[in-house]
Amino acid sequence: MLTRVKSVYLFIREHGTVSTRAIAEEFGMTHRTVQRDLNILVHNGLISSPKRGKWKTTAKKVKIS
């Protein structure tokens, strides 16, 4: 699961502002699964939602290994 959350984060970072639908289609996940992953990223301050259903990364520094 952690790998999936990391992949979602990297997808958002690479594409700028993306929709929940685009994430679900890209990874072949249900909207509920996407929302759970997004909640983890929001809780950790890595993404924010400037508009409902749209997501972008925050300025928080992240070390990706």
Secondary structure in CASP SS format (residue, H / E / C, confidence):
PFRMAT SS
TARGET T0000
AUTHOR 0000-0000-0000
METHOD secondary structure of the structure
MODEL  1
M C 1.00
L H 1.00
T H 1.00
R H 1.00
V H 1.00
K H 1.00
S H 1.00
V H 1.00
Y H 1.00
L H 1.00
F H 1.00
I H 1.00
R H 1.00
E H 1.00
H H 1.00
G C 1.00
T C 1.00
V E 1.00
S E 1.00
T H 1.00
R H 1.00
A H 1.00
I H 1.00
A H 1.00
E H 1.00
E H 1.00
F H 1.00
G C 1.00
M C 1.00
T C 1.00
H H 1.00
R H 1.00
T H 1.00
V H 1.00
Q H 1.00
R H 1.00
D H 1.00
L H 1.00
N H 1.00
I H 1.00
L H 1.00
V H 1.00
H H 1.00
N C 1.00
G C 1.00
L C 1.00
I E 1.00
S E 1.00
S C 1.00
P C 1.00
K C 1.00
R C 1.00
G C 1.00
K E 1.00
W E 1.00
K E 1.00
T E 1.00
T C 1.00
A C 1.00
K C 1.00
K C 1.00
V C 1.00
K C 1.00
I C 1.00
S C 1.00
END
